[in-house]
Amino acid sequence: MSQSQLGDDELFGEAAAEMREDVEEHLAAARETLPEGNDIWETEADNVLGVLNGLRSALDTGDAEDHLRQAKKWYTIGERADAFEDADDLAEAIEDIEELLEQITEAHENVGELASTIPQLRGALDEAHEEADDESEADEDEDDEEETEADDEDDEDDEDDEE
């Protein structure tokens, strides 16, 4: 009976090592699919909308969430089975990636909102300036008409004085 007990312990030890390895592999894969810092920092766009669209694309996390989910799944199974001797490093790594994914997701949403707002804002500003230009032109036309009328009156006065 002790022989089967020893075999079970060995199998359990192997399974625990494999679970830890699975968690570590999925965490590494999640990190690899995250965008690089330079990908979100550098840009080659001609305008703000191009920058925002490029940034939104750069903030794509790929399969990071799926890999994190798999890591958490195997970590949870291992924790409940008390298979890990020391799992603090795994728990910390999972938490770090979760926080980073939350930051990226929030930034992605903010950039998306800005990318949809900027064209609307540009249109509104263009309209406001066109209206201001139209009003300015109308005021200039009125001033020109008043000057013309005043000049005509002066000319009439000059003619009256000459007679």
Accessible surface in RSA format (square Angstrom, percent):
REM  Atomic radii and reference values for relative SASA: ProtOr
REM  Chains: A
REM  Algorithm: Lee & Richards
REM  Probe-radius: 1.40
REM  Slices: 20
REM RES _ NUM      All-atoms   Total-Side   Main-Chain    Non-polar    All polar
REM                ABS   REL    ABS   REL    ABS   REL    ABS   REL    ABS   REL
RES MET A   1   203.89 105.6 153.70 101.7  50.19 119.5 126.13 107.2  77.75 103.0
RES SER A   2    93.47  79.0  81.69 109.0  11.79  27.2  52.38 111.5  41.09  57.6
RES GLN A   3   150.87  84.4 142.09 103.8   8.78  20.9  51.04 108.6  99.83  75.7
RES SER A   4    69.66  58.9  57.95  77.3  11.71  27.0  52.19 111.1  17.47  24.5
RES GLN A   5   106.37  59.5 105.88  77.4   0.49   1.2  34.73  73.9  71.64  54.3
RES LEU A   6   106.19  59.1 104.50  74.8   1.69   4.3 106.19  74.6   0.00   0.0
RES GLY A   7    28.49  35.1   0.00   N/A  28.49  35.1  27.96  76.7   0.53   1.2
RES ASP A   8    83.91  58.8  79.38  79.0   4.53  10.7  23.06  54.3  60.86  60.7
RES ASP A   9    81.71  57.2  72.55  72.2   9.16  21.7  23.49  55.3  58.23  58.1
RES GLU A  10   101.20  58.1  91.97  69.6   9.23  22.0  37.81  73.1  63.39  51.8
RES LEU A  11   115.99  64.6 112.60  80.6   3.39   8.5 112.89  79.3   3.10   8.3
RES PHE A  12    95.37  47.7  90.99  56.4   4.37  11.4  94.89  57.5   0.48   1.4
RES GLY A  13    36.87  45.5   0.00   N/A  36.87  45.5  30.91  84.8   5.96  13.3
RES GLU A  14   100.89  57.9  95.44  72.2   5.45  13.0  39.19  75.8  61.70  50.4
RES ALA A  15    41.66  38.3  37.28  57.5   4.38  10.0  40.68  57.3   0.98   2.6
RES ALA A  16    11.05  10.2   9.84  15.2   1.21   2.7  10.28  14.5   0.76   2.0
RES ALA A  17    62.76  57.7  49.89  77.0  12.88  29.3  58.30  82.1   4.46  11.8
RES GLU A  18   107.62  61.8 105.64  79.9   1.98   4.7  37.96  73.4  69.66  56.9
RES MET A  19    24.81  12.8  24.45  16.2   0.36   0.9  24.69  21.0   0.12   0.2
RES ARG A  20    62.48  26.2  62.48  31.8   0.00   0.0  34.42  47.0  28.06  17.0
RES GLU A  21    96.99  55.7  95.85  72.5   1.14   2.7  23.00  44.5  74.00  60.4
RES ASP A  22    46.46  32.5  46.27  46.1   0.19   0.5   2.43   5.7  44.03  43.9
RES VAL A  23     0.00   0.0   0.00   0.0   0.00   0.0   0.00   0.0   0.00   0.0
RES GLU A  24    76.74  44.1  71.46  54.1   5.28  12.6  29.53  57.1  47.21  38.5
RES GLU A  25    95.86  55.0  87.72  66.4   8.14  19.4  41.03  79.4  54.83  44.8
RES HIS A  26    44.51  24.3  44.04  30.6   0.47   1.2  26.83  27.7  17.67  20.6
RES LEU A  27     3.79   2.1   3.79   2.7   0.00   0.0   3.79   2.7   0.00   0.0
RES ALA A  28    40.60  37.3  38.86  60.0   1.74   3.9  40.36  56.8   0.24   0.6
RES ALA A  29    23.46  21.6  21.73  33.5   1.73   3.9  23.06  32.5   0.40   1.1
RES ALA A  30     0.00   0.0   0.00   0.0   0.00   0.0   0.00   0.0   0.00   0.0
RES ARG A  31   118.42  49.7 106.30  54.2  12.12  28.9  51.61  70.5  66.81  40.5
RES GLU A  32   140.91  80.9 109.73  83.0  31.17  74.2  47.06  91.0  93.84  76.6
RES THR A  33    48.70  34.6  31.70  32.1  17.01  40.5  38.18  51.3  10.53  15.9
RES LEU A  34    18.42  10.3  10.72   7.7   7.70  19.4  10.72   7.5   7.70  20.7
RES PRO A  35    32.71  23.8   6.33   5.8  26.39  95.9  14.51  12.0  18.20 113.1
RES GLU A  36   118.56  68.1 114.61  86.7   3.94   9.4  39.53  76.5  79.03  64.5
RES GLY A  37    52.77  65.1   0.00   N/A  52.77  65.1  38.84 106.6  13.93  31.2
RES ASN A  38    97.04  66.9  91.76  88.7   5.28  12.7  14.62  35.2  82.42  79.7
RES ASP A  39    77.54  54.3  62.60  62.3  14.93  35.3  16.03  37.7  61.50  61.3
RES ILE A  40    74.49  42.4  57.87  43.1  16.62  40.0  58.33  42.0  16.16  43.9
RES TRP A  41   208.25  83.6 185.96  90.0  22.29  52.3 156.93  83.7  51.32  83.3
RES GLU A  42   118.65  68.1 100.00  75.7  18.65  44.4  37.47  72.5  81.18  66.3
RES THR A  43    77.59  55.2  45.90  46.5  31.69  75.5  47.85  64.3  29.74  45.0
RES GLU A  44   183.70 105.5 138.39 104.7  45.31 107.9  62.29 120.5 121.42  99.1
RES ALA A  45    39.16  36.0   5.60   8.6  33.55  76.3  11.20  15.8  27.95  74.0
RES ASP A  46   152.34 106.7 111.64 111.1  40.71  96.3  35.25  83.0 117.09 116.8
RES ASN A  47    90.55  62.4  78.73  76.1  11.82  28.5  38.98  93.8  51.57  49.8
RES VAL A  48    89.10  58.6  86.54  78.3   2.56   6.2  87.04  75.6   2.06   5.6
RES LEU A  49    62.95  35.1  61.69  44.1   1.27   3.2  61.69  43.3   1.27   3.4
RES GLY A  50    28.64  35.3   0.00   N/A  28.64  35.3  22.48  61.7   6.16  13.8
RES VAL A  51    53.33  35.1  52.61  47.6   0.72   1.7  52.61  45.7   0.72   2.0
RES LEU A  52    13.12   7.3  13.12   9.4   0.00   0.0  13.12   9.2   0.00   0.0
RES ASN A  53    57.23  39.5  54.48  52.6   2.75   6.6  24.10  58.0  33.12  32.0
RES GLY A  54    35.74  44.1   0.00   N/A  35.74  44.1  30.61  84.0   5.12  11.5
RES LEU A  55    45.00  25.1  40.52  29.0   4.48  11.3  43.26  30.4   1.74   4.7
RES ARG A  56    82.33  34.6  81.73  41.7   0.59   1.4  16.55  22.6  65.78  39.9
RES SER A  57    82.85  70.0  64.18  85.6  18.67  43.0  39.89  84.9  42.96  60.2
RES ALA A  58    21.78  20.0   7.09  10.9  14.69  33.4  19.24  27.1   2.54   6.7
RES LEU A  59     8.00   4.5   6.00   4.3   2.01   5.0   6.00   4.2   2.01   5.4
RES ASP A  60    91.83  64.3  81.18  80.8  10.65  25.2  21.19  49.9  70.65  70.5
RES THR A  61    16.38  11.7  14.87  15.1   1.51   3.6   3.61   4.8  12.77  19.3
RES GLY A  62    48.43  59.7   0.00   N/A  48.43  59.7  27.62  75.8  20.80  46.6
RES ASP A  63    79.76  55.9  78.04  77.7   1.72   4.1   6.57  15.5  73.19  73.0
RES ALA A  64     0.00   0.0   0.00   0.0   0.00   0.0   0.00   0.0   0.00   0.0
RES GLU A  65    96.45  55.4  91.73  69.4   4.72  11.2  30.56  59.1  65.88  53.8
RES ASP A  66    89.66  62.8  87.98  87.6   1.68   4.0  25.48  60.0  64.18  64.0
RES HIS A  67    47.25  25.8  47.04  32.7   0.22   0.6  33.46  34.5  13.80  16.1
RES LEU A  68    13.05   7.3  13.05   9.3   0.00   0.0  13.05   9.2   0.00   0.0
RES ARG A  69   172.81  72.6 168.68  86.0   4.14   9.8  46.24  63.2 126.57  76.7
RES GLN A  70    56.42  31.6  56.42  41.2   0.00   0.0  14.05  29.9  42.37  32.1
RES ALA A  71     0.00   0.0   0.00   0.0   0.00   0.0   0.00   0.0   0.00   0.0
RES LYS A  72    81.65  39.8  81.11  49.8   0.54   1.3  43.36  39.0  38.29  40.8
RES LYS A  73    95.61  46.6  87.01  53.4   8.60  20.5  58.97  53.1  36.64  39.0
RES TRP A  74    78.65  31.6  78.65  38.1   0.00   0.0  72.70  38.8   5.94   9.6
RES TYR A  75    38.35  17.9  38.35  21.8   0.00   0.0  25.84  19.4  12.51  15.4
RES THR A  76    54.21  38.6  52.57  53.3   1.64   3.9  33.81  45.4  20.40  30.8
RES ILE A  77    78.05  44.4  74.25  55.3   3.80   9.2  77.13  55.5   0.92   2.5
RES GLY A  78     0.00   0.0   0.00   N/A   0.00   0.0   0.00   0.0   0.00   0.0
RES GLU A  79    79.12  45.4  66.12  50.0  12.99  30.9  16.88  32.7  62.23  50.8
RES ARG A  80   204.77  86.0 167.33  85.3  37.44  89.1  65.18  89.1 139.59  84.6
RES ALA A  81    46.15  42.4  22.87  35.3  23.28  53.0  34.71  48.9  11.44  30.3
RES ASP A  82   119.59  83.8 103.31 102.8  16.28  38.5  28.92  68.1  90.67  90.4
RES ALA A  83    11.81  10.9   0.02   0.0  11.80  26.8   0.46   0.7  11.35  30.1
RES PHE A  84    17.65   8.8   1.93   1.2  15.72  40.9   5.49   3.3  12.15  34.8
RES GLU A  85   185.20 106.3 141.63 107.2  43.57 103.7  62.03 120.0 123.17 100.6
RES ASP A  86    90.45  63.4  82.21  81.8   8.24  19.5  34.43  81.0  56.02  55.9
RES ALA A  87    11.11  10.2   5.08   7.8   6.03  13.7   5.40   7.6   5.70  15.1
RES ASP A  88   110.73  77.6 106.50 106.0   4.24  10.0  31.74  74.7  78.99  78.8
RES ASP A  89    73.73  51.6  62.35  62.1  11.37  26.9  45.97 108.2  27.75  27.7
RES LEU A  90     4.37   2.4   4.31   3.1   0.06   0.1   4.37   3.1   0.00   0.0
RES ALA A  91    37.57  34.5  32.07  49.5   5.49  12.5  34.01  47.9   3.56   9.4
RES GLU A  92   114.53  65.8 109.41  82.8   5.13  12.2  30.99  59.9  83.55  68.2
RES ALA A  93    17.20  15.8  13.10  20.2   4.10   9.3  16.65  23.4   0.55   1.5
RES ILE A  94    11.58   6.6  11.58   8.6   0.00   0.0  11.58   8.3   0.00   0.0
RES GLU A  95    95.56  54.9  95.46  72.2   0.10   0.2  22.10  42.7  73.46  60.0
RES ASP A  96    78.03  54.7  71.94  71.6   6.09  14.4  26.24  61.8  51.79  51.6
RES ILE A  97     4.87   2.8   4.53   3.4   0.34   0.8   4.87   3.5   0.00   0.0
RES GLU A  98    49.48  28.4  47.47  35.9   2.01   4.8  13.91  26.9  35.57  29.0
RES GLU A  99    89.19  51.2  87.81  66.4   1.38   3.3  33.88  65.5  55.30  45.2
RES LEU A 100    76.49  42.6  74.64  53.4   1.84   4.6  75.83  53.3   0.66   1.8
RES LEU A 101     9.77   5.4   9.54   6.8   0.23   0.6   9.77   6.9   0.00   0.0
RES GLU A 102   119.79  68.8 112.08  84.8   7.71  18.4  46.23  89.4  73.56  60.1
RES GLN A 103   119.59  66.9 112.50  82.2   7.09  16.9  40.18  85.5  79.41  60.2
RES ILE A 104    18.05  10.3  16.55  12.3   1.50   3.6  18.05  13.0   0.00   0.0
RES THR A 105    54.43  38.7  51.54  52.2   2.89   6.9  47.28  63.5   7.15  10.8
RES GLU A 106   107.69  61.8 105.83  80.1   1.85   4.4  30.33  58.7  77.35  63.2
RES ALA A 107    36.44  33.5  32.43  50.0   4.01   9.1  36.03  50.7   0.42   1.1
RES HIS A 108    66.11  36.1  65.82  45.8   0.29   0.7  40.93  42.2  25.18  29.3
RES GLU A 109   100.35  57.6  93.05  70.4   7.30  17.4  36.39  70.4  63.95  52.2
RES ASN A 110    79.35  54.7  74.43  71.9   4.92  11.9  24.26  58.4  55.09  53.2
RES VAL A 111    14.54   9.6  13.88  12.6   0.66   1.6  14.54  12.6   0.00   0.0
RES GLY A 112    15.30  18.9   0.00   N/A  15.30  18.9  12.10  33.2   3.20   7.2
RES GLU A 113   114.64  65.8 110.35  83.5   4.29  10.2  43.66  84.4  70.98  58.0
RES LEU A 114    88.98  49.6  88.18  63.1   0.79   2.0  88.80  62.4   0.17   0.5
RES ALA A 115     5.73   5.3   1.69   2.6   4.04   9.2   2.00   2.8   3.72   9.9
RES SER A 116    67.10  56.7  55.05  73.5  12.05  27.8  47.12 100.3  19.98  28.0
RES THR A 117    64.54  45.9  64.12  65.0   0.43   1.0  43.37  58.2  21.18  32.0
RES ILE A 118    45.14  25.7  44.81  33.4   0.33   0.8  44.81  32.3   0.33   0.9
RES PRO A 119    59.86  43.6  45.92  41.9  13.94  50.7  51.16  42.2   8.69  54.0
RES GLN A 120   133.49  74.6 118.53  86.6  14.96  35.6  49.87 106.2  83.61  63.4
RES LEU A 121    87.55  48.8  83.34  59.6   4.21  10.6  87.12  61.2   0.43   1.2
RES ARG A 122   166.82  70.0 163.52  83.4   3.29   7.8  48.59  66.4 118.23  71.7
RES GLY A 123    30.13  37.2   0.00   N/A  30.13  37.2  29.50  81.0   0.63   1.4
RES ALA A 124    56.93  52.3  46.23  71.3  10.70  24.3  50.51  71.1   6.42  17.0
RES LEU A 125    90.23  50.2  89.96  64.4   0.26   0.7  90.23  63.4   0.00   0.0
RES ASP A 126    67.13  47.0  64.50  64.2   2.62   6.2  18.24  42.9  48.89  48.8
RES GLU A 127   109.16  62.7 108.21  81.9   0.96   2.3  31.53  61.0  77.63  63.4
RES ALA A 128    54.66  50.3  44.11  68.1  10.55  24.0  48.81  68.7   5.85  15.5
RES HIS A 129   117.47  64.2 116.82  81.2   0.65   1.7  74.46  76.7  43.01  50.0
RES GLU A 130   107.16  61.5 105.38  79.7   1.77   4.2  38.37  74.2  68.79  56.2
RES GLU A 131   107.56  61.8 105.96  80.2   1.60   3.8  36.34  70.3  71.22  58.2
RES ALA A 132    52.88  48.6  44.76  69.1   8.11  18.5  48.88  68.8   3.99  10.6
RES ASP A 133    82.88  58.1  81.40  81.0   1.48   3.5  17.64  41.5  65.24  65.1
RES ASP A 134    90.15  63.2  83.64  83.2   6.52  15.4  27.61  65.0  62.54  62.4
RES GLU A 135   115.73  66.4 112.42  85.1   3.31   7.9  41.60  80.5  74.13  60.5
RES SER A 136    52.72  44.5  48.01  64.1   4.71  10.9  27.31  58.2  25.41  35.6
RES GLU A 137   104.63  60.1 103.67  78.4   0.96   2.3  34.80  67.3  69.83  57.0
RES ALA A 138    50.34  46.3  43.50  67.1   6.84  15.6  49.06  69.1   1.27   3.4
RES ASP A 139    82.61  57.9  81.67  81.3   0.94   2.2  22.48  52.9  60.13  60.0
RES GLU A 140   100.98  58.0  99.66  75.4   1.32   3.1  33.60  65.0  67.38  55.0
RES ASP A 141    83.43  58.4  80.82  80.4   2.61   6.2  20.67  48.6  62.76  62.6
RES GLU A 142   100.14  57.5  98.91  74.8   1.23   2.9  30.79  59.5  69.36  56.6
RES ASP A 143    74.98  52.5  73.67  73.3   1.31   3.1  16.90  39.8  58.08  57.9
RES ASP A 144    81.89  57.4  79.83  79.5   2.07   4.9  25.85  60.8  56.04  55.9
RES GLU A 145   107.39  61.7 104.38  79.0   3.01   7.2  36.43  70.5  70.96  57.9
RES GLU A 146   108.81  62.5 103.65  78.4   5.16  12.3  39.72  76.8  69.09  56.4
RES GLU A 147   108.25  62.1 105.17  79.6   3.08   7.3  38.46  74.4  69.79  57.0
RES THR A 148    75.41  53.6  73.05  74.1   2.36   5.6  52.23  70.2  23.18  35.0
RES GLU A 149   105.63  60.6 103.76  78.5   1.87   4.4  35.73  69.1  69.90  57.1
RES ALA A 150    49.49  45.5  45.18  69.7   4.31   9.8  48.75  68.7   0.73   1.9
RES ASP A 151    80.91  56.7  79.95  79.6   0.96   2.3  19.95  47.0  60.96  60.8
RES ASP A 152    73.29  51.3  71.81  71.5   1.48   3.5  20.32  47.8  52.97  52.8
RES GLU A 153   109.58  62.9 108.72  82.3   0.86   2.0  33.41  64.6  76.17  62.2
RES ASP A 154    79.08  55.4  78.09  77.7   1.00   2.4  19.73  46.4  59.35  59.2
RES ASP A 155    78.32  54.9  76.84  76.5   1.48   3.5  20.37  47.9  57.95  57.8
RES GLU A 156   105.05  60.3 104.20  78.8   0.86   2.0  33.00  63.8  72.06  58.8
RES ASP A 157    79.52  55.7  78.39  78.0   1.13   2.7  21.06  49.6  58.45  58.3
RES ASP A 158    78.60  55.1  76.86  76.5   1.74   4.1  20.31  47.8  58.28  58.1
RES GLU A 159   106.70  61.3 104.15  78.8   2.56   6.1  33.73  65.2  72.97  59.6
RES ASP A 160    96.63  67.7  80.49  80.1  16.14  38.2  25.24  59.4  71.39  71.2
RES ASP A 161   119.85  84.0  87.61  87.2  32.24  76.2  32.10  75.5  87.75  87.5
RES GLU A 162   147.89  84.9 110.72  83.8  37.17  88.5  47.60  92.1 100.29  81.9
RES GLU A 163   176.04 101.1 112.54  85.1  63.49 151.2  59.06 114.2 116.98  95.5
END  Absolute sums over single chains surface
CHAIN  1 A    12286.7      10858.3       1428.4       5799.5       6487.2
END  Absolute sums over all chains
TOTAL         12286.7      10858.3       1428.4       5799.5       6487.2
